[in-house]
Structure formats: structure tokens, C-alpha cells
């Protein structure tokens, strides 16, 4: 998860930035000053403001402009509500009153966090992959709504302190043990970068990183800072957890498809996520048979 404490323009305009060493479930970090190209957006990673502890200004007005044309405009009008500085305040403590959009997004995020922690307990290992497939799919619906929504700009220029960042190492380790030997998969970090080299990823890393990002925003929500929580979830969806969850979803869907279609993986040609340059370029092989018992039957049926 990105450790960004950033700032926004007072006008709510300008490019979205993040002073971050973002990693997508791998040891490959995205350094600063790396432009992130997206359809209809101007997003950049790494600025002087971020280095000073400032957070990004509101994203440009065209963040969602050319994503889906008029269809996207209708989506913003009918599916989501604008979150503005004029949100109603609660009767006590100045806490913001969540609207329907905020409540729905928060419910989906809390459901995902709870489900991943339950899966990590290992009580039902045969169902771990299909459960994660379902939960990540549902989370990305919330992420899609955040991504398609107009820029969410809270009142405060500086992000309030939410305390220590959550430590999800225990969750990561539990999931890694549960998912071995199918934890490692390869992914192209940015599909719009020509001739991108596949990098090593782990589903366990991805899930822990996404949970950490979401928990950070949840701390704002529970403190009554609704627009702050939505801003963080939207920003971190665009900069980190959206791509991370999308990559792990592809891996989970592939695993389920192999089992349901009676096409088991005979051998894992995985990646050593602990290696450096040469390992990543040559996709170092890791031995290991993938038995059907590792994935469970997952409702497989034979054609007659």
C-alpha cells in the first residue's frame, strides 16, 4: 500500500499525484516521477508536493471525461451521488452524514475485508479460491463506481492522521500458506507500456495490500470523515489497489477455469518474487506439481 500523505489544491483542480513506492504484490516498486497513462486521465506518481507531505490536488476535470462519453455522464447522475464540501454535518462532533453512495461503498469494502480475514483462517481451504474470486469481483464493482465518479474533494487540504498503518503481515503469511503452490502468478504491470516484461506477483501479497489500503480509508469513515474516506478510496483505487485487485482477479479466475474445465495445471512455471533483475527478465522456474486436491473440486461436473 502507498504510504502517501499528500495534499490537494484548494481549488480541487490539478493533476493527481502520489509520492509513493507502490508495489503490486511484488518486489518491483514503482518509483517516483513515473507517469501513469490512463484513458481520459492525467495521473502522475511522485511530485515535490508529495515529498513535502502534501497530498494530490483534486484530479483534473477530465479524469472520467472520455472514459465512456455520455454513458459515463449518465452513470454519474443515476448510479452515484456527488460528494461535495456541502455534505450535511451530523448533530454532534461535526461528523459528516454519509449519503447512500458512501454507505454502499463502505458496506462493500467492509464485506471484503471481513471475507478475506475469514478465508485466511483456513477453516475451508478447498473453498479459498472461489471465495476470493467472488469477493474480489464484488470489491472491483465498488472500485469501478469510485473510478467512474467525479473527483471527490474533501474540505481539508491535509489528510488527518489516522494513526499507525495496519500491519497485515500475519494475513499475508496465512494466505500464502493456504494458497501454496498456486500463490505465485505472472502479470504485466501496465498493459499500455509496449513490450512490458511480466513480473512476479502473489495473490497473498495482493490481498494483504488491498486490505491495508481499504482499512486506511475505513479509519477515516469510522471517525466521521466521510468525504475523506471516499477521497482516499478513490485515489488509492486509481493509484494502487484497483490494479492490484484486478491482477489477482485474473489469476483467481484462471485457477477456477482450469479446475471447472477439467484442465488442471500440470506444472507451475512460477516466478521467484524474492529475486532481482535477472530473475524477473528470465522468469525463473519453480518446481512443483499442482494437484487437483490443492484447488478442490469447486463444483466441477463432467459432461456425459
LINKA-V385497 format. One record per run of one state. SS is the DSSP state (H for helix, E for strand, L for the rest). FROM is the first residue (numbers start at 0). TO is the last residue. Records with the same first field share a line. If there is no record, write none. Layout:
SS: FROM-TO + FROM-TO
//
This chain:
L: 0-5 + 7-14 + 16-20 + 23-27 + 30-32 + 36-41 + 45-46 + 51-67 + 78-87 + 89-94 + 96-98 + 120-123 + 148-156 + 158-167 + 179-182 + 187-197 + 222-224 + 260-275 + 282-290 + 295-303
E: 6-6 + 15-15 + 21-22 + 28-29 + 33-35 + 42-44 + 88-88 + 95-95 + 157-157 + 183-186 + 198-201
H: 47-50 + 68-77 + 99-119 + 124-147 + 168-178 + 202-221 + 225-259 + 276-281 + 291-294
//
